[in-house]
Amino acid sequence: MERTIFKLILTACMLLFCMAGRAQTASDPVGVWVYSIPEAPYEYSTGKAEFKKVDGKLTMTMTSGDYPAIPLEVTVKENKEYVCKFSSSEFAMTITLKPDGDNLKGFVASDQWEVAITMKPDKK
């Protein structure tokens, strides 16, 4: 009986370890990413983006410095391209990202401009 209980506890610990060790990848971006937009003004050129699954849908939130977080709706295309959209009364932007090795690369676009963006998994 003790051996059975020990095996069950060991199995449960191994499953928890495997779940905790899961890392985001470009093809499954859930997690925190560090982004870089070299052509953006300094205060917006770096920050963090977090992909989450909410009610079965992929969402992303971007933060930069002390500025409020920007929530984006994410659409996943068949080729694993991610189209992230934000719209307010002041401006709208679309971020298109494609897997590039372990990273995500693409463009941030609005009516007035389009700039390159790179995201790397946050190694914290």
C-alpha positions as CSV (number, residue, x, y, z in Angstrom):
1,M,0.0,0.0,0.0
2,E,2.8,2.4,0.9
3,R,4.5,1.7,-2.4
4,T,1.3,2.5,-4.3
5,I,0.9,5.8,-2.5
6,F,4.6,6.6,-3.1
7,K,4.2,5.9,-6.8
8,L,1.1,8.1,-7.1
9,I,2.8,11.0,-5.3
10,L,5.9,10.6,-7.5
11,T,3.8,10.6,-10.6
12,A,1.9,13.7,-9.5
13,C,5.2,15.5,-8.8
14,M,6.6,14.6,-12.2
15,L,3.4,15.9,-14.0
16,L,3.6,19.2,-12.1
17,F,7.3,19.5,-12.9
18,C,6.5,19.0,-16.6
19,M,3.7,21.5,-16.6
20,A,5.8,24.1,-14.8
21,G,8.7,23.6,-17.3
22,R,6.6,24.4,-20.3
23,A,8.2,27.4,-22.2
24,Q,6.5,29.6,-24.8
25,T,7.6,29.2,-28.3
26,A,7.0,31.1,-31.5
27,S,4.4,28.5,-32.5
28,D,2.7,28.6,-29.0
29,P,3.4,32.2,-27.7
30,V,1.5,32.0,-24.3
31,G,3.8,33.7,-21.9
32,V,5.8,36.9,-21.5
33,W,7.9,38.3,-24.3
34,V,10.3,41.2,-24.5
35,Y,9.8,43.4,-27.5
36,S,12.0,45.8,-29.4
37,I,10.8,48.5,-31.9
38,P,14.0,50.2,-32.9
39,E,12.3,52.9,-35.0
40,A,9.8,54.0,-32.3
41,P,10.4,56.9,-30.0
42,Y,12.6,55.9,-27.0
43,E,9.8,55.6,-24.5
44,Y,7.9,53.1,-26.7
45,S,10.9,51.3,-28.2
46,T,11.1,48.4,-25.7
47,G,8.7,46.7,-23.3
48,K,6.9,43.5,-22.6
49,A,4.1,41.7,-24.2
50,E,2.1,38.9,-22.5
51,F,0.1,36.3,-24.5
52,K,-2.7,34.6,-22.6
53,K,-5.5,32.2,-23.4
54,V,-8.8,33.7,-22.2
55,D,-12.0,31.7,-22.7
56,G,-10.2,29.7,-25.4
57,K,-9.1,32.9,-27.3
58,L,-5.5,34.2,-27.6
59,T,-5.0,37.7,-26.3
60,M,-2.0,39.9,-25.8
61,T,-1.2,42.9,-23.5
62,M,1.7,45.2,-24.2
63,T,3.4,47.4,-21.6
64,S,6.1,50.0,-22.0
65,G,7.5,51.9,-19.0
66,D,4.9,53.6,-16.8
67,Y,2.4,53.8,-19.6
68,P,-1.0,52.0,-19.3
69,A,-1.1,48.4,-20.7
70,I,-2.6,48.0,-24.1
71,P,-4.9,45.0,-24.6
72,L,-4.9,43.5,-28.1
73,E,-7.2,41.0,-29.8
74,V,-5.2,38.2,-31.5
75,T,-6.2,36.3,-34.6
76,V,-4.1,33.2,-35.5
77,K,-3.7,32.6,-39.2
78,E,-3.3,29.1,-40.7
79,N,0.5,29.7,-41.3
80,K,1.0,30.5,-37.5
81,E,1.0,34.2,-38.3
82,Y,-0.5,36.3,-35.4
83,V,-2.5,39.5,-36.2
84,C,-2.9,41.6,-33.1
85,K,-5.3,44.6,-33.2
86,F,-5.9,47.5,-30.9
87,S,-8.4,50.3,-31.6
88,S,-9.5,53.4,-29.5
89,S,-10.9,56.8,-30.3
90,E,-7.4,58.2,-30.4
91,F,-5.6,55.6,-32.7
92,A,-5.6,52.1,-34.1
93,M,-2.7,49.8,-34.7
94,T,-2.2,46.3,-36.1
95,I,0.8,44.1,-35.2
96,T,1.5,41.2,-37.5
97,L,4.0,38.6,-36.2
98,K,5.5,35.5,-37.7
99,P,7.6,32.9,-36.0
100,D,11.4,33.3,-36.7
101,G,13.2,30.6,-34.9
102,D,12.5,31.1,-31.2
103,N,11.4,34.7,-31.7
104,L,8.5,36.5,-33.3
105,K,9.2,39.2,-35.9
106,G,6.9,41.4,-37.9
107,F,5.5,44.9,-38.2
108,V,3.5,47.4,-36.2
109,A,1.2,49.5,-38.4
110,S,-1.2,52.4,-38.1
111,D,-2.6,54.8,-40.7
112,Q,0.5,57.0,-40.6
113,W,3.4,54.5,-40.2
114,E,4.7,51.0,-40.2
115,V,7.8,49.9,-38.2
116,A,9.5,46.6,-37.5
117,I,9.1,44.7,-34.2
118,T,11.0,41.8,-32.7
119,M,9.8,39.7,-29.7
120,K,12.0,37.4,-27.7
121,P,10.9,35.1,-24.9
122,D,11.4,36.7,-21.5
123,K,14.0,34.6,-19.7
124,K,12.9,35.5,-16.1
